[in-house]
Amino acid sequence: MVKFDHRDPGTSESRWRSSASWRAVEEFDATGIERLIVVSAHPDDETLGAAGLMKRVSSTGGSVTVILATDGDNSHPSSPTHSAAQLRARRIREVQEAVEYLAPGSSIVRLGLRDGALKEDPDAVRSGIEKVIASAEGEATIAATWRGDGHGDHRIVGEVSAEVAFAHRAKLVEYPIWLWHWSSPEDRDMPWARLRAFSLDDEELVAKRQAIAAHASQVAPLSDAVGDEVVLRPEFVEHFERRVEAFIVTAVEESETLNQGFFDNFYGDKKDPWGFETRWYEERKRAITMASLPRERFGQALEVGCSIGMLSAQLAPRCDSLLATDLSAKPLEIARERLANHPQVSFHHAATAEEWPDGAFDLIVLSEVGYYFDVAALDRVLSRAAASLTPDGVLVACHWRHPVAEYPLSGDQVHQRLSEVEQLERIVQHCEEDFILEIFGQRPARSVAQQTGLV
């Protein structure tokens, strides 16, 4: 995750505005939004990131609900004048006042979770959003803090909102907050392709600035004492006083599966652009994957997206036969060379969603590949995988959990989709902040202890 200090000057608003990339951002069309659910990690996020959108939807007759994951009572942990309880009460009053400027009479749902620790209870965030989704009919648009914002609480809110939107077929937009502080127009990781600019009219701009000012505990010092310093400095607030709001649009149903050209360009003249051979993270993840396999040996195995064959090399000794596939020819050739002394391993250059191999397999591995598919393609892959498993076969899925702008899906979305495959039942689950590993078997699946006669 990006490291930043809110006390640093950050990137100036004038630098963003003068950027050619910023001027080329497409417009965001809010027409037709009848039900807006704004999910905020802390009171003020909703105002900074989506005040104008809230005003527009409310003014055109739509409904607006604001979900606050935390009460923001950790904004001044060293304050000598305000306790956490006093900060909580003050910030709740502030957000109520701000929302009245933007969407009078709208509901504010407080989840009351611990400020700065949302990663400890993402299920409570998910439950809160799902209850609001289920409370009324009609297509919902969820606006949430951006997953890539560099703030832990913002990431959790964004990731969980994306999962809920995906599950309920809601529209999703994400609003960056701290991105404008720590990033820059030249940053190669800026999500320009998915960024949209929402233009505010005069009334919306005035209402937004009034709402920002309502968050006085954040835009001004609590007092002159040490520990009561301003959190949102004037040069930072300037990013949100502009005449446009910025949203990162994630329409997973419309995102396309990454094609061969993407991977050919990504590899270029590089042998190992992901660092599979050199990174301890990758070595450890492979070790966890191999240790999690529920059987010592397998007969017929299939690895989808084998890349340069690092995992293949560890799977091979435990399989009578291993078919490894990849969409790109260059890494596949490296994998062939790596496993030249393993005659039980064969390789196939193919787009697996369209050219699923014939046969039945008692081991299918989808490691760091599911998020390259769009929804329809992923569904085809999962359906064919389930149909190709032998009665005692297992499907292994392991994916990176952090957002990648170019990928149609996130790792969590892949695993949520996988959990919905009717024929499959989870046997193993290992979830970390960085990746999720799950193993599924045909229903009714049996644990390792059951398979080996221990229970």
Backbone hydrogen bonds in HBPLUS format (Angstrom, degrees):
<---DONOR---> <-ACCEPTOR-->    atom                        ^
c    i                          cat <-CA-CA->   ^        H-A-AA   ^      H-
h    n   atom  resd res      DA  || num        DHA   H-A  angle D-A-AA Bond
n    s   type  num  typ     dist DA aas  dist angle  dist       angle   num
A0008-ASP N   A0005-ASP O   3.00 MM   3  5.61 162.3  2.03 119.2 124.5     1
A0011-THR N   A0181-HIS O   3.06 MM 170  5.30 148.7  2.17 127.1 136.2     2
A0016-TRP N   A0012-SER O   3.32 MM   4  6.75 151.5  2.41 142.7 149.6     3
A0017-ARG N   A0013-GLU O   2.91 MM   4  6.19 167.0  1.93 157.6 161.0     4
A0018-SER N   A0014-SER O   3.04 MM   4  6.09 145.7  2.16 140.7 148.4     5
A0019-SER N   A0016-TRP O   3.14 MM   3  5.37 159.9  2.18 108.9 115.1     6
A0023-ARG N   A0019-SER O   3.13 MM   4  6.45 158.5  2.18 147.2 152.7     7
A0024-ALA N   A0020-ALA O   3.12 MM   4  6.27 129.2  2.39 137.5 150.0     8
A0024-ALA N   A0021-SER O   3.24 MM   3  5.14 135.8  2.44  92.1 104.1     9
A0025-VAL N   A0022-TRP O   3.20 MM   3  5.41 166.8  2.22 109.3 113.3    10
A0197-ALA N   A0026-GLU O   2.82 MM 171  6.14 161.9  1.85 153.7 160.0    11
A0028-PHE N   A0197-ALA O   2.78 MM 169  5.27 152.2  1.86 130.1 127.5    12
A0033-ILE N   A0030-ALA O   3.25 MM   3  5.93 159.3  2.30 141.5 139.3    13
A0063-SER N   A0034-GLU O   2.87 MM  29  6.20 160.1  1.91 148.8 146.3    14
A0141-THR N   A0035-ARG O   2.91 MM 106  6.21 155.7  1.97 166.4 174.4    15
A0036-LEU N   A0063-SER O   2.86 MM  27  6.13 175.9  1.86 162.8 162.0    16
A0065-THR N   A0036-LEU O   2.92 MM  29  6.37 154.4  1.99 159.3 167.6    17
A0037-ILE N   A0141-THR O   2.88 MM 104  6.15 168.0  1.90 162.6 164.4    18
A0143-ALA N   A0037-ILE O   2.86 MM 106  6.17 162.8  1.89 150.8 155.2    19
A0038-VAL N   A0065-THR O   2.82 MM  27  6.17 160.9  1.86 165.6 170.3    20
A0067-ILE N   A0038-VAL O   2.76 MM  29  6.09 167.5  1.77 160.7 164.1    21
A0039-VAL N   A0143-ALA O   2.73 MM 104  6.09 160.4  1.77 157.2 164.3    22
A0040-SER N   A0067-ILE O   2.79 MM  27  5.99 174.0  1.80 177.4 177.3    23
A0069-ALA N   A0040-SER O   2.86 MM  29  6.17 174.1  1.87 173.1 175.0    24
A0070-THR N   A0041-ALA O   3.13 MM  29  5.93 133.8  2.35 129.5 141.5    25
A0045-ASP N   A0042-HIS O   3.10 MM   3  5.78 161.1  2.14 137.6 143.5    26
A0048-LEU N   A0044-ASP O   2.89 MM   4  6.08 171.6  1.90 160.5 161.9    27
A0049-GLY N   A0045-ASP O   2.90 MM   4  5.93 168.2  1.92 155.0 158.7    28
A0050-ALA N   A0046-GLU O   2.94 MM   4  5.38 150.3  2.03 128.8 137.3    29
A0054-MET N   A0050-ALA O   2.96 MM   4  6.18 158.3  2.01 153.7 159.9    30
A0055-LYS N   A0051-ALA O   2.94 MM   4  6.21 159.7  1.98 152.2 157.7    31
A0056-ARG N   A0052-GLY O   2.93 MM   4  6.16 158.1  1.98 147.6 153.4    32
A0057-VAL N   A0053-LEU O   2.98 MM   4  6.17 173.3  1.99 156.5 157.5    33
A0058-SER N   A0054-MET O   2.98 MM   4  6.07 166.0  2.00 151.0 155.5    34
A0059-SER N   A0055-LYS O   2.87 MM   4  5.93 158.9  1.92 147.6 154.0    35
A0060-THR N   A0056-ARG O   3.06 MM   4  6.20 135.5  2.27 144.3 155.0    36
A0062-GLY N   A0057-VAL O   2.77 MM   5  5.00 146.5  1.88 166.0 154.7    37
A0061-GLY N   A0058-SER O   3.21 MM   3  5.36 161.4  2.25 110.1 111.2    38
A0066-VAL N   A0107-SER O   2.93 MM  41  6.27 169.6  1.94 157.8 160.1    39
A0109-VAL N   A0066-VAL O   2.70 MM  43  6.08 165.8  1.72 164.7 169.8    40
A0068-LEU N   A0109-VAL O   2.77 MM  41  6.09 163.8  1.80 157.5 162.7    41
A0111-LEU N   A0068-LEU O   2.85 MM  43  6.04 173.7  1.85 169.8 167.5    42
A0113-LEU N   A0069-ALA O   2.92 MM  44  5.86 156.3  1.98 158.4 156.7    43
A0079-SER N   A0076-HIS O   3.12 MM   3  5.33 163.2  2.15 120.8 119.6    44
A0087-LEU N   A0083-SER O   2.90 MM   4  6.19 160.1  1.94 153.7 159.2    45
A0088-ARG N   A0084-ALA O   2.87 MM   4  6.04 159.0  1.91 147.5 153.7    46
A0089-ALA N   A0085-ALA O   3.06 MM   4  6.28 166.4  2.08 147.3 150.0    47
A0090-ARG N   A0086-GLN O   2.96 MM   4  6.13 158.9  2.01 146.3 152.7    48
A0091-ARG N   A0087-LEU O   2.83 MM   4  5.97 166.2  1.85 157.4 160.9    49
A0092-ILE N   A0088-ARG O   2.99 MM   4  6.14 151.0  2.08 149.6 157.3    50
A0093-ARG N   A0089-ALA O   3.16 MM   4  6.39 159.1  2.21 143.8 148.8    51
A0094-GLU N   A0090-ARG O   2.96 MM   4  6.24 155.2  2.02 147.1 154.6    52
A0095-VAL N   A0091-ARG O   3.00 MM   4  6.19 164.0  2.03 147.6 150.4    53
A0096-GLN N   A0092-ILE O   3.09 MM   4  6.23 154.0  2.16 145.8 153.1    54
A0097-GLU N   A0093-ARG O   3.01 MM   4  6.27 156.4  2.07 148.7 154.7    55
A0098-ALA N   A0094-GLU O   2.90 MM   4  6.15 161.3  1.93 151.3 157.0    56
A0099-VAL N   A0095-VAL O   2.93 MM   4  6.03 165.3  1.95 148.8 152.1    57
A0100-GLU N   A0096-GLN O   3.17 MM   4  6.32 146.6  2.29 139.0 147.4    58
A0101-TYR N   A0097-GLU O   3.33 MM   4  6.73 141.1  2.49 143.9 153.0    59
A0101-TYR N   A0098-ALA O   3.11 MM   3  5.36 131.1  2.36 101.7 114.0    60
A0102-LEU N   A0099-VAL O   3.02 MM   3  5.01 126.2  2.32  95.1 109.5    61
A0103-ALA N   A0099-VAL O   2.69 MM   4  5.62 171.8  1.70 164.1 166.3    62
A0106-SER N   A0103-ALA O   3.06 MM   3  5.71 148.6  2.16 148.4 148.0    63
A0117-ALA N   A0114-ARG O   3.10 MM   3  5.49 158.7  2.15 136.3 134.4    64
A0120-GLU N   A0117-ALA O   3.06 MM   3  5.71 161.0  2.10 116.9 122.8    65
A0121-ASP N   A0118-LEU O   2.99 MM   3  5.45 157.2  2.04 113.2 120.0    66
A0124-ALA N   A0121-ASP O   3.16 MM   3  5.60 136.1  2.37 107.3 117.4    67
A0126-ARG N   A0122-PRO O   2.91 MM   4  6.22 162.6  1.94 153.1 157.9    68
A0127-SER N   A0123-ASP O   2.85 MM   4  6.02 163.3  1.87 147.9 152.4    69
A0128-GLY N   A0124-ALA O   3.05 MM   4  6.13 156.5  2.11 139.7 145.8    70
A0129-ILE N   A0125-VAL O   3.08 MM   4  6.38 159.9  2.12 154.0 158.3    71
A0130-GLU N   A0126-ARG O   2.92 MM   4  6.10 166.3  1.94 156.5 160.8    72
A0131-LYS N   A0127-SER O   2.98 MM   4  6.11 151.8  2.06 147.1 153.8    73
A0132-VAL N   A0128-GLY O   3.34 MM   4  6.58 154.2  2.41 139.7 145.6    74
A0133-ILE N   A0129-ILE O   2.93 MM   4  6.24 161.1  1.96 153.5 159.2    75
A0134-ALA N   A0130-GLU O   2.91 MM   4  6.07 158.2  1.96 146.9 152.5    76
A0135-SER N   A0131-LYS O   3.09 MM   4  6.07 118.0  2.50 133.7 148.0    77
A0135-SER N   A0132-VAL O   3.16 MM   3  5.08 146.2  2.28  97.7 107.8    78
A0171-LYS N   A0140-ALA O   3.09 MM  31  6.43 155.2  2.15 160.3 157.8    79
A0142-ILE N   A0171-LYS O   2.82 MM  29  6.07 174.5  1.82 150.3 149.9    80
A0173-VAL N   A0142-ILE O   2.87 MM  31  6.27 158.4  1.92 164.9 169.0    81
A0144-ALA N   A0173-VAL O   2.99 MM  29  6.55 153.8  2.06 149.8 156.0    82
A0175-TYR N   A0144-ALA O   2.80 MM  31  6.10 151.6  1.88 144.4 154.1    83
A0146-TRP N   A0175-TYR O   3.20 MM  29  5.22 145.4  2.33 122.2 118.3    84
A0149-ASP N   A0146-TRP O   3.27 MM   3  5.43 153.9  2.35 119.1 116.9    85
A0155-ARG N   A0151-HIS O   2.90 MM   4  6.14 153.8  1.97 156.4 164.7    86
A0156-ILE N   A0152-GLY O   3.10 MM   4  6.42 162.2  2.13 151.8 155.1    87
A0157-VAL N   A0153-ASP O   3.06 MM   4  6.27 170.6  2.07 153.0 155.5    88
A0158-GLY N   A0154-HIS O   2.92 MM   4  6.06 161.0  1.96 148.3 154.0    89
A0159-GLU N   A0155-ARG O   2.80 MM   4  5.98 167.6  1.81 158.0 161.4    90
A0160-VAL N   A0156-ILE O   2.90 MM   4  5.96 172.4  1.91 155.6 158.2    91
A0161-SER N   A0157-VAL O   2.93 MM   4  5.90 156.0  1.99 141.5 149.2    92
A0162-ALA N   A0158-GLY O   2.95 MM   4  6.10 152.3  2.03 144.0 151.4    93
A0163-GLU N   A0159-GLU O   3.01 MM   4  6.34 153.2  2.08 146.4 153.6    94
A0164-VAL N   A0160-VAL O   2.92 MM   4  6.20 163.0  1.95 155.2 159.2    95
A0165-ALA N   A0161-SER O   2.83 MM   4  5.97 163.1  1.86 149.9 155.2    96
A0166-PHE N   A0162-ALA O   2.92 MM   4  5.99 157.7  1.97 144.4 150.7    97
A0167-ALA N   A0163-GLU O   2.92 MM   4  6.14 159.5  1.96 147.8 153.4    98
A0168-HIS N   A0164-VAL O   2.91 MM   4  6.04 152.7  1.99 151.6 158.4    99
A0169-ARG N   A0165-ALA O   2.85 MM   4  5.54 105.3  2.42 138.7 152.6   100
A0170-ALA N   A0165-ALA O   2.88 MM   5  4.55 146.7  1.99 132.4 138.4   101
A0250-THR N   A0172-LEU O   3.46 MM  78  5.87 175.1  2.46 147.1 148.0   102
A0174-GLU N   A0248-ILE O   2.90 MM  74  4.99 155.0  1.96 135.4 143.7   103
A0248-ILE N   A0174-GLU O   2.68 MM  74  4.99 167.9  1.70 151.8 156.1   104
A0181-HIS N   A0178-TRP O   2.89 MM   3  5.13 144.1  2.02 106.8 118.1   105
A0182-TRP N   A0178-TRP O   3.14 MM   4  6.51 160.6  2.18 166.0 168.5   106
A0183-SER N   A0179-LEU O   2.91 MM   4  5.40 155.9  1.97 146.4 152.4   107
A0187-ASP N   A0184-SER O   3.04 MM   3  5.31 161.1  2.08 113.0 119.0   108
A0190-MET N   A0187-ASP O   3.08 MM   3  5.52 167.3  2.10 117.4 119.3   109
A0192-TRP N   A0190-MET O   2.84 MM   2  5.56 140.3  2.00  99.0  90.9   110
A0194-ARG N   A0191-PRO O   3.12 MM   3  5.70 141.6  2.28 114.9 124.2   111
A0195-LEU N   A0192-TRP O   3.16 MM   3  5.07 153.2  2.23 101.2 109.4   112
A0249-VAL N   A0194-ARG O   2.91 MM  55  5.43 163.9  1.94 154.7 151.5   113
A0196-ARG N   A0247-PHE O   2.73 MM  51  5.23 145.7  1.84 151.7 163.4   114
A0247-PHE N   A0196-ARG O   2.92 MM  51  5.23 163.5  1.94 150.6 156.1   115
A0198-PHE N   A0245-GLU O   2.71 MM  47  4.99 171.4  1.72 156.9 159.8   116
A0245-GLU N   A0198-PHE O   2.84 MM  47  4.99 155.9  1.89 137.9 143.8   117
A0200-LEU N   A0243-ARG O   2.85 MM  43  5.48 166.7  1.86 170.2 165.7   118
A0205-LEU N   A0201-ASP O   2.92 MM   4  6.15 156.4  1.98 157.1 164.3   119
A0206-VAL N   A0202-ASP O   3.00 MM   4  6.22 162.3  2.03 152.6 156.8   120
A0207-ALA N   A0203-GLU O   3.00 MM   4  6.18 163.5  2.03 147.4 152.3   121
A0208-LYS N   A0204-GLU O   2.92 MM   4  6.07 152.9  1.99 143.0 150.6   122
A0209-ARG N   A0205-LEU O   3.03 MM   4  6.27 162.1  2.06 149.6 153.7   123
A0210-GLN N   A0206-VAL O   2.99 MM   4  6.24 152.4  2.07 148.8 156.7   124
A0211-ALA N   A0207-ALA O   2.92 MM   4  6.13 154.1  1.99 145.3 152.7   125
A0212-ILE N   A0208-LYS O   2.86 MM   4  6.16 155.5  1.92 152.9 159.4   126
A0213-ALA N   A0209-ARG O   3.09 MM   4  6.24 161.7  2.12 141.7 146.4   127
A0214-ALA N   A0210-GLN O   3.06 MM   4  6.33 131.1  2.31 137.5 150.5   128
A0214-ALA N   A0211-ALA O   3.11 MM   3  5.03 130.6  2.37  92.0 105.6   129
A0215-HIS N   A0212-ILE O   3.04 MM   3  5.59 151.7  2.12 112.8 120.7   130
A0218-GLN N   A0215-HIS O   3.00 MM   3  5.68 156.1  2.06 118.0 125.5   131
A0219-VAL N   A0215-HIS O   3.15 MM   4  6.41 155.3  2.22 152.1 159.7   132
A0220-ALA N   A0216-ALA O   3.13 MM   4  5.58 128.8  2.40 140.8 144.7   133
A0232-LEU N   A0218-GLN O   2.85 MM  14  5.61 172.1  1.85 156.4 154.7   134
A0222-LEU N   A0228-ASP O   2.85 MM   6  4.91 147.2  1.96 143.3 150.6   135
A0228-ASP N   A0225-ALA O   3.09 MM   3  5.60 156.2  2.15 134.1 135.2   136
A0236-PHE N   A0233-ARG O   2.89 MM   3  5.24 133.3  2.11 109.1 122.6   137
A0237-VAL N   A0233-ARG O   2.93 MM   4  6.24 161.7  1.96 159.4 165.4   138
A0238-GLU N   A0234-PRO O   3.02 MM   4  6.16 137.7  2.21 142.1 152.6   139
A0239-HIS N   A0236-PHE O   3.07 MM   3  5.82 154.6  2.14 118.6 124.3   140
A0240-PHE N   A0237-VAL O   2.84 MM   3  5.46 150.5  1.93 118.2 126.9   141
A0241-GLU N   A0238-GLU O   3.28 MM   3  5.09 162.5  2.31  99.9 105.2   142
A0254-GLU N   A0251-ALA O   2.87 MM   3  5.51 144.1  2.00 118.0 128.1   143
A0255-SER N   A0251-ALA O   3.14 MM   4  6.37 125.6  2.45 144.4 158.4   144
A0255-SER N   A0252-VAL O   3.34 MM   3  5.05 142.7  2.49  91.3 101.4   145
A0258-LEU N   A0372-TYR O   2.89 MM 114  5.50 158.3  1.94 159.7 166.3   146
A0262-PHE N   A0259-ASN O   3.10 MM   3  5.59 129.7  2.37 108.5 119.8   147
A0264-ASP N   A0260-GLN O   2.85 MM   4  6.08 162.1  1.88 159.8 165.9   148
A0265-ASN N   A0261-GLY O   2.92 MM   4  5.98 161.1  1.95 147.1 151.9   149
A0266-PHE N   A0262-PHE O   2.91 MM   4  6.06 148.1  2.01 139.0 149.0   150
A0267-TYR N   A0263-PHE O   2.91 MM   4  6.08 164.6  1.93 151.5 154.1   151
A0268-GLY N   A0264-ASP O   2.92 MM   4  5.99 162.8  1.95 144.1 149.9   152
A0270-LYS N   A0267-TYR O   2.64 MM   3  5.25 159.2  1.69 153.3 155.7   153
A0275-GLY N   A0272-ASP O   3.09 MM   3  5.44 159.1  2.14 112.9 119.5   154
A0279-ARG N   A0275-GLY O   3.00 MM   4  5.53 161.3  2.04 153.3 153.3   155
A0283-GLU N   A0279-ARG O   3.12 MM   4  6.49 159.8  2.16 148.3 154.1   156
A0284-ARG N   A0280-TRP O   2.82 MM   4  5.95 169.2  1.83 160.6 162.6   157
A0285-LYS N   A0281-TYR O   3.00 MM   4  6.14 158.4  2.05 144.5 150.9   158
A0286-ARG N   A0282-GLU O   2.99 MM   4  6.19 159.1  2.04 149.2 154.0   159
A0287-ALA N   A0283-GLU O   3.06 MM   4  6.32 154.2  2.13 144.1 151.4   160
A0288-ILE N   A0284-ARG O   2.94 MM   4  6.26 155.7  2.00 152.7 159.0   161
A0289-THR N   A0285-LYS O   2.93 MM   4  6.15 157.6  1.98 147.7 154.3   162
A0290-MET N   A0286-ARG O   2.88 MM   4  6.13 167.2  1.90 154.6 157.3   163
A0291-ALA N   A0287-ALA O   2.94 MM   4  6.08 159.2  1.98 146.2 152.4   164
A0292-SER N   A0288-ILE O   3.04 MM   4  6.08 129.1  2.31 138.0 150.2   165
A0292-SER N   A0289-THR O   3.15 MM   3  5.19 136.3  2.35  96.4 108.7   166
A0293-LEU N   A0290-MET O   3.34 MM   3  5.56 156.6  2.40 103.9 110.3   167
A0298-PHE N   A0318-ARG O   2.83 MM  20  6.21 147.7  1.93 155.4 166.2   168
A0320-ASP N   A0298-PHE O   2.93 MM  22  6.44 147.6  2.04 144.8 154.6   169
A0321-SER N   A0299-GLY O   2.88 MM  22  6.08 138.4  2.05 177.6 168.7   170
A0362-ASP N   A0300-GLN O   2.91 MM  62  5.77 144.4  2.04 149.2 159.6   171
A0301-ALA N   A0321-SER O   2.83 MM  20  6.05 153.3  1.90 147.0 156.1   172
A0323-LEU N   A0301-ALA O   2.89 MM  22  6.20 163.5  1.91 147.9 151.4   173
A0302-LEU N   A0363-LEU O   2.82 MM  61  6.25 150.4  1.90 151.5 161.5   174
A0365-VAL N   A0302-LEU O   2.80 MM  63  6.21 157.2  1.85 159.5 167.1   175
A0303-GLU N   A0323-LEU O   2.88 MM  20  6.26 163.1  1.91 156.1 159.5   176
A0325-THR N   A0303-GLU O   2.97 MM  22  6.32 165.9  1.99 175.1 177.2   177
A0304-VAL N   A0365-VAL O   2.96 MM  61  6.12 166.4  1.98 168.9 169.9   178
A0305-GLY N   A0325-THR O   2.89 MM  20  5.49 122.2  2.23 119.6 136.6   179
A0306-CYS N   A0325-THR O   2.82 MM  19  5.84 160.4  1.86 154.3 160.4   180
A0309-GLY N   A0306-CYS O   3.04 MM   3  5.41 161.7  2.08 137.3 139.1   181
A0313-ALA N   A0309-GLY O   3.02 MM   4  6.02 147.9  2.13 138.0 143.6   182
A0314-GLN N   A0311-LEU O   2.99 MM   3  5.29 135.3  2.19 104.2 116.5   183
A0315-LEU N   A0311-LEU O   2.93 MM   4  6.24 146.6  2.04 151.4 162.2   184
A0316-ALA N   A0312-SER O   2.88 MM   4  5.91 159.7  1.92 157.0 160.6   185
A0318-ARG N   A0315-LEU O   2.92 MM   3  5.56 148.9  2.02 121.7 131.5   186
A0319-CYS N   A0316-ALA O   3.08 MM   3  5.29 169.3  2.09 119.8 120.2   187
A0322-LEU N   A0344-GLN O   2.97 MM  22  6.23 163.3  2.00 148.4 149.0   188
A0346-SER N   A0322-LEU O   2.89 MM  24  6.33 160.3  1.93 162.9 169.1   189
A0324-ALA N   A0346-SER O   2.89 MM  22  6.27 169.1  1.91 160.6 161.9   190
A0348-HIS N   A0324-ALA O   2.95 MM  24  6.31 146.6  2.07 149.8 154.1   191
A0326-ASP N   A0348-HIS O   3.23 MM  22  6.78 145.8  2.36 155.6 161.6   192
A0350-ALA N   A0326-ASP O   3.09 MM  24  5.96 142.5  2.24 129.5 138.3   193
A0333-GLU N   A0329-ALA O   3.01 MM   4  6.23 146.8  2.12 150.7 158.0   194
A0333-GLU N   A0330-LYS O   3.16 MM   3  5.33 125.2  2.48 100.8 113.6   195
A0334-ILE N   A0330-LYS O   3.26 MM   4  6.64 153.6  2.33 148.8 155.8   196
A0335-ALA N   A0331-PRO O   2.89 MM   4  6.18 155.0  1.95 148.6 155.6   197
A0336-ARG N   A0332-LEU O   2.94 MM   4  6.22 151.8  2.02 143.5 151.1   198
A0337-GLU N   A0333-GLU O   3.11 MM   4  6.39 159.2  2.16 146.0 150.4   199
A0338-ARG N   A0334-ILE O   2.96 MM   4  6.20 155.4  2.02 147.8 155.1   200
A0339-LEU N   A0335-ALA O   3.04 MM   4  6.25 149.4  2.14 150.6 157.3   201
A0340-ALA N   A0337-GLU O   3.41 MM   3  5.13 163.2  2.45 106.7 104.7   202
A0342-HIS N   A0339-LEU O   2.98 MM   3  5.35 155.9  2.04 123.1 122.6   203
A0345-VAL N   A0342-HIS O   3.03 MM   3  5.76 165.4  2.05 126.6 129.0   204
A0354-GLU N   A0351-ALA O   2.96 MM   3  5.67 141.9  2.11 120.5 130.1   205
A0355-GLU N   A0351-ALA O   2.85 MM   4  5.81 146.7  1.96 149.5 158.6   206
A0361-PHE N   A0388-SER O   2.83 MM  27  6.02 159.6  1.87 154.6 160.3   207
A0390-THR N   A0361-PHE O   2.93 MM  29  5.74 148.5  2.04 136.8 138.6   208
A0394-VAL N   A0362-ASP O   3.11 MM  32  5.93 152.4  2.19 115.3 119.0   209
A0364-ILE N   A0394-VAL O   3.01 MM  30  6.47 152.1  2.09 154.4 161.6   210
A0396-VAL N   A0364-ILE O   2.76 MM  32  6.15 164.0  1.78 165.0 170.4   211
A0366-LEU N   A0396-VAL O   2.71 MM  30  5.98 170.8  1.72 168.7 171.9   212
A0398-CYS N   A0366-LEU O   3.10 MM  32  6.57 153.6  2.17 144.7 147.1   213
A0368-GLU N   A0398-CYS O   2.68 MM  30  5.91 163.0  1.71 176.6 176.5   214
A0372-TYR N   A0369-VAL O   3.15 MM   3  5.74 163.8  2.18 118.6 123.6   215
A0373-PHE N   A0370-GLY O   3.26 MM   3  5.90 166.6  2.28 116.6 120.5   216
A0409-LEU N   A0371-TYR O   3.40 MM  38  4.61 161.9  2.44 137.5 134.9   217
A0378-LEU N   A0374-ASP O   2.82 MM   4  5.98 164.3  1.85 160.8 165.9   218
A0379-ASP N   A0375-VAL O   2.91 MM   4  6.12 161.0  1.95 152.0 157.1   219
A0380-ARG N   A0376-ALA O   3.09 MM   4  6.39 150.9  2.18 142.7 150.3   220
A0381-VAL N   A0377-ALA O   2.94 MM   4  6.25 161.1  1.98 153.2 158.1   221
A0382-LEU N   A0378-LEU O   2.87 MM   4  6.11 169.7  1.88 160.8 162.7   222
A0383-SER N   A0379-ASP O   2.92 MM   4  5.99 156.2  1.98 144.1 151.2   223
A0384-ARG N   A0380-ARG O   2.92 MM   4  6.09 162.3  1.95 151.0 155.6   224
A0385-ALA N   A0381-VAL O   2.82 MM   4  5.98 151.6  1.90 147.4 156.4   225
A0386-ALA N   A0382-LEU O   2.95 MM   4  6.09 166.2  1.97 147.2 150.5   226
A0387-ALA N   A0383-SER O   3.04 MM   4  6.22 154.8  2.10 142.5 149.7   227
A0388-SER N   A0384-ARG O   2.93 MM   4  5.99 131.1  2.17 137.8 150.1   228
A0388-SER N   A0385-ALA O   3.07 MM   3  5.05 131.6  2.32  94.9 108.5   229
A0393-GLY N   A0390-THR O   2.85 MM   3  4.72 166.0  1.87 112.5 115.4   230
A0395-LEU N   A0440-PHE O   2.76 MM  45  5.10 157.4  1.81 146.6 154.4   231
A0440-PHE N   A0395-LEU O   2.85 MM  45  5.10 161.6  1.88 147.4 152.8   232
A0397-ALA N   A0438-GLU O   2.87 MM  41  5.38 168.8  1.88 169.9 171.3   233
A0438-GLU N   A0397-ALA O   2.85 MM  41  5.38 165.0  1.87 161.7 166.9   234
A0399-HIS N   A0436-ILE O   2.96 MM  37  5.54 154.9  2.02 149.4 156.3   235
A0436-ILE N   A0399-HIS O   2.95 MM  37  5.54 153.8  2.02 149.2 156.0   236
A0401-ARG N   A0434-ASP O   2.73 MM  33  5.31 161.7  1.76 144.4 142.6   237
A0407-TYR N   A0404-VAL O   3.09 MM   3  5.71 150.6  2.18 119.1 127.0   238
A0414-VAL N   A0410-SER O   3.08 MM   4  6.42 153.5  2.15 149.1 156.1   239
A0415-HIS N   A0411-GLY O   3.07 MM   4  6.40 160.1  2.12 151.2 155.8   240
A0416-GLN N   A0412-ASP O   2.87 MM   4  6.07 146.2  1.99 143.8 153.7   241
A0417-ARG N   A0413-GLN O   2.97 MM   4  6.16 160.9  2.01 146.9 151.6   242
A0418-LEU N   A0414-VAL O   2.90 MM   4  6.17 151.7  1.98 143.8 152.7   243
A0419-SER N   A0415-HIS O   2.94 MM   4  6.07 149.6  2.04 139.5 146.7   244
A0420-GLU N   A0417-ARG O   3.09 MM   3  5.27 147.3  2.20 101.2 111.1   245
A0421-VAL N   A0418-LEU O   3.13 MM   3  5.50 169.4  2.14 113.8 116.9   246
A0424-LEU N   A0421-VAL O   3.14 MM   3  5.73 153.1  2.22 117.2 124.8   247
A0443-ARG N   A0423-GLN O   2.86 MM  20  5.76 155.4  1.92 163.5 161.4   248
A0425-GLU N   A0441-GLY O   2.83 MM  16  5.44 151.8  1.91 155.9 165.2   249
A0441-GLY N   A0425-GLU O   2.88 MM  16  5.44 161.3  1.92 151.9 153.9   250
A0427-ILE N   A0439-ILE O   2.68 MM  12  5.52 175.5  1.68 162.2 161.1   251
A0428-VAL N   A0439-ILE O   3.20 MM  11  4.91 160.7  2.24 131.8 136.0   252
A0439-ILE N   A0428-VAL O   2.97 MM  11  4.91 154.6  2.04 132.9 135.3   253
A0430-HIS N   A0437-LEU O   2.75 MM   7  5.03 158.9  1.79 160.1 162.9   254
A0437-LEU N   A0430-HIS O   2.77 MM   7  5.03 168.9  1.78 157.5 161.3   255
A0432-GLU N   A0435-PHE O   2.88 MM   3  5.37 170.1  1.89 166.7 169.3   256
A0451-GLN N   A0447-SER O   2.89 MM   4  6.16 157.9  1.94 150.9 157.3   257
A0452-THR N   A0448-VAL O   2.98 MM   4  6.15 146.5  2.10 147.0 155.3   258
A0454-LEU N   A0449-ALA O   2.84 MM   5  4.93 141.7  1.98 153.9 154.6   259
A0453-GLY N   A0450-GLN O   3.33 MM   3  5.23 163.8  2.36 100.5 105.0   260
